[in-house]
């Protein structure tokens, strides 16, 4: 199958060697620095994160993370808008990709968890019937991509191939939703655990069943890039990034990177300004 055909049928695509080793090593260095700053003081809200069991942070592209190393910001933005990254995103979405968010997944310091099975659709639908209808009405290409890029060896992403095209089986529903989600860290018999080497990436449709694994004793550093179709923007915390309007924010990036982020900034500027003034 072509990547688009696999995306449509299975809801995921694996890309080996999306980023070369030298870039991956530098990305790891940059992300480690960002994570350390975030733990001390998140520049979005001025608060520290003293939770030893935290497993995720957002908005690695915030300028507050690059005060000591300003050259790292264009490096990170160029990696987000890399031609290989955007070409595979474009192929599976069947449309020009629009930036939405950067995230970093990492292992907790104390408590290990196998992760909760979920579909992102459950977070914006009030009940099962509404969620069923939403899944039935979705375009087979989907409207968004979660692209997870391993910065260290990882087999922490688990998904159920083809589940974006249908409702849960009885087993899946029992694990995902039944009994107040009391069972949603159990294993599923039809799942696939994705093994990635540094620089490899897995793209998946977030409307399919998926979860991450977070074990304290196992290093995890996964950079996630989220894209949507240009025709289907999301107005939420993930896309709310008014710091992109700061003078010189895109200074030093490649021309292609500037064009990619200019499209993101142009689309959201008015909503950012409106929200910031309220």
C-alpha positions in Angstrom: 0.0 0.0 0.0 1.0 3.6 -0.5 1.3 5.7 2.6 -2.1 7.3 1.9 -3.7 3.9 1.3 -2.3 2.6 4.6 -3.4 5.8 6.3 -7.0 5.3 5.0 -7.2 1.6 5.8 -5.1 1.2 8.9 -5.1 4.7 10.4 -1.3 4.9 10.8 2.0 5.1 8.9 5.5 4.4 10.0 8.4 6.4 8.5 11.9 5.1 9.1 14.7 7.6 9.4 12.5 10.7 9.0 15.2 12.7 10.7 18.9 11.9 10.3 21.0 10.9 13.4 22.8 14.3 13.7 19.5 16.2 13.8 18.0 13.8 16.2 20.9 14.1 18.6 20.6 17.9 18.6 16.8 17.7 18.9 17.3 15.5 22.0 19.7 18.1 23.5 17.2 20.9 22.8 14.2 19.0 24.2 16.2 18.1 27.3 16.9 21.8 27.9 13.2 22.7 27.3 12.0 20.0 29.7 14.4 21.2 32.4 13.2 24.8 32.0 9.5 23.7 32.0 10.0 21.8 35.3 11.5 25.0 36.9 9.1 27.6 35.3 6.7 27.1 32.5 7.0 30.4 30.5 3.3 30.1 29.6 2.1 30.6 33.1 5.2 31.2 35.3 4.5 28.0 37.3 6.9 25.1 38.0 6.0 21.5 37.5 6.9 19.6 40.6 4.9 16.5 39.7 7.3 13.6 39.5 4.8 11.6 37.5 4.2 14.2 34.7 4.5 12.6 31.3 3.8 15.4 28.8 4.4 19.0 28.1 3.2 21.3 25.2 4.4 24.2 23.2 8.1 23.5 23.0 8.3 26.4 20.5 7.5 29.1 23.1 10.2 31.7 23.0 10.7 31.5 26.8 12.6 28.3 26.3 15.3 29.8 24.2 16.7 32.8 26.2 20.1 31.1 26.7 20.2 29.5 23.3 18.3 31.7 20.8 19.8 29.7 17.9 17.8 26.6 19.0 14.5 28.2 18.2 15.0 28.4 14.4 16.6 24.9 14.5 13.4 23.5 16.2 11.1 25.3 13.9 13.0 24.1 10.8 12.7 20.6 12.1 8.9 21.0 12.5 8.6 22.3 8.9 11.1 19.9 7.4 10.2 19.0 3.8 10.1 15.3 4.7 7.8 15.9 7.6 5.4 18.0 5.6 5.5 15.8 2.5 4.3 12.7 4.4 1.7 14.9 6.3 0.5 16.2 3.0 0.3 12.8 1.5 -1.9 11.3 4.2 -4.2 14.3 4.8 -4.6 14.7 1.0 -4.4 18.5 1.7 -1.9 21.1 2.7 -1.0 20.5 6.4 -1.5 23.3 9.0 0.6 23.5 12.1 -1.2 23.0 15.4 1.1 22.1 18.3 4.4 20.6 19.5 4.5 18.2 22.5 7.1 16.2 24.3 6.3 12.8 25.9 8.7 11.5 28.6 8.9 8.9 31.3 7.7 9.7 34.9 10.2 9.7 37.8 8.3 7.5 40.1 5.0 5.9 39.1 4.8 3.7 36.0 1.6 3.5 34.0 0.7 1.5 30.9 -1.5 4.4 29.6 -5.2 4.8 29.0 -6.9 3.6 25.8 -8.8 6.4 24.2 -10.0 8.0 21.0 -9.7 11.8 20.9 -13.3 11.9 19.8 -14.4 11.0 23.3 -13.1 14.3 24.6 -15.4 16.5 22.6 -18.6 14.3 22.4 -21.0 14.1 25.3 -22.1 10.5 25.0 -21.7 7.3 23.0 -24.3 8.0 20.4 -22.9 11.3 19.6 -19.4 9.8 19.3 -20.6 7.0 17.1 -22.2 9.5 14.7 -19.1 11.7 14.7 -16.9 8.7 13.8 -19.3 7.7 11.0 -19.3 11.1 9.5 -15.5 11.6 9.5 -13.6 11.7 6.2 -11.5 8.6 5.9 -8.4 10.8 5.6 -9.2 12.4 8.9 -8.7 16.1 9.7 -5.6 15.8 11.9 -2.3 13.9 12.4 -0.3 13.0 15.5 3.2 12.5 14.4 5.4 11.0 17.1 9.2 11.1 16.4 11.4 9.0 18.7 14.5 10.8 20.0 15.6 7.6 21.9 14.6 4.0 21.1 10.9 3.5 21.9 8.1 1.0 21.7 5.7 3.1 23.9 3.1 3.9 21.3 0.3 1.4 20.9 -2.7 1.5 18.6 -5.4 -0.6 17.0 -5.1 -0.6 13.2 -8.3 0.3 11.4 -10.2 1.4 14.5 -10.6 4.9 13.1 -13.1 3.5 10.6 -15.5 1.8 13.1 -16.9 1.8 16.6 -15.4 -0.3 19.4 -15.7 -4.0 19.5 -17.2 -5.4 22.8 -13.7 -6.0 24.1 -12.5 -2.5 23.2 -15.5 -0.8 24.7 -15.1 -2.8 27.9 -11.6 -1.5 28.2 -12.0 2.0 26.9 -15.3 3.1 28.5 -17.1 0.5 30.6 -17.3 0.7 34.4 -16.3 4.4 34.5 -13.1 3.7 32.5 -11.9 1.4 35.4 -10.4 -1.0 32.9 -8.7 1.3 30.4 -5.1 0.4 31.0 -5.7 -3.3 30.2 -4.3 -4.9 27.1 -6.3 -5.3 23.9 -6.0 -8.4 21.8 -6.0 -6.6 18.5 -3.5 -3.9 19.3 -0.1 -3.1 17.7 2.9 -1.8 19.7 5.1 0.4 17.4 8.8 -0.1 17.7 10.8 3.1 16.8 14.5 3.8 16.6 15.8 7.4 17.0 14.6 9.5 14.0 11.8 7.1 13.1 8.2 8.4 13.3 4.7 7.0 13.5 1.8 9.0 12.3 -1.7 8.0 13.4 -5.2 9.2 13.2 -6.2 10.3 16.8 -9.8 9.2 16.2 -8.6 5.6 16.3 -7.9 3.7 19.5 -4.4 4.5 20.9 -2.4 5.0 24.1 1.1 5.7 25.3 3.2 3.8 27.8 5.1 5.6 30.6 7.5 3.5 32.8 9.7 5.2 35.3 12.6 2.9 34.7 12.5 3.3 30.9 13.7 6.5 29.2 11.1 8.0 26.9 11.7 11.1 24.8 9.2 11.5 22.0 8.6 14.7 20.1 5.1 14.9 18.8 4.0 17.2 16.0 0.3 17.8 15.5 -1.0 19.0 12.2 -4.5 19.6 10.8 -5.9 20.1 7.4 -5.7 23.8 6.4 -9.4 23.6 5.8 -10.1 22.3 9.3 -8.4 24.4 11.9 -8.9 23.9 15.6 -9.3 26.8 18.0 -8.2 25.6 21.3 -5.3 25.5 23.8 -3.1 23.6 21.4 -3.4 26.2 18.7 -3.4 29.2 21.0 0.1 30.5 20.5 0.0 34.3 20.6 3.8 34.5 21.2 4.2 33.8 17.5 3.3 37.5 17.0 6.4 38.6 18.9 8.7 40.7 16.7 11.5 38.5 15.3 9.8 35.2 16.2 10.7 33.6 12.9 14.1 35.2 12.6 16.8 32.8 11.3 14.4 30.1 9.9 14.5 28.8 6.4 12.3 30.5 3.8 10.1 27.3 3.6 9.7 27.3 7.3 8.7 31.0 7.4 6.1 30.3 4.7 4.7 27.4 6.7 4.4 29.3 10.0 3.2 32.4 8.3 0.2 30.5 7.2 -0.4 29.3 10.8 0.0 32.8 12.2 -2.1 34.5 9.5 -5.0 32.1 10.2 -5.0 32.5 14.0 -3.9 36.1 14.5 -7.4 37.6 15.0 -8.5 34.8 17.3 -5.4 35.2 19.4 -5.9 39.0 19.7 -9.5 38.6 20.6 -8.8 36.0 23.3 -6.0 38.0 24.7 -8.1 41.2 25.0 -10.9 39.5 27.0 
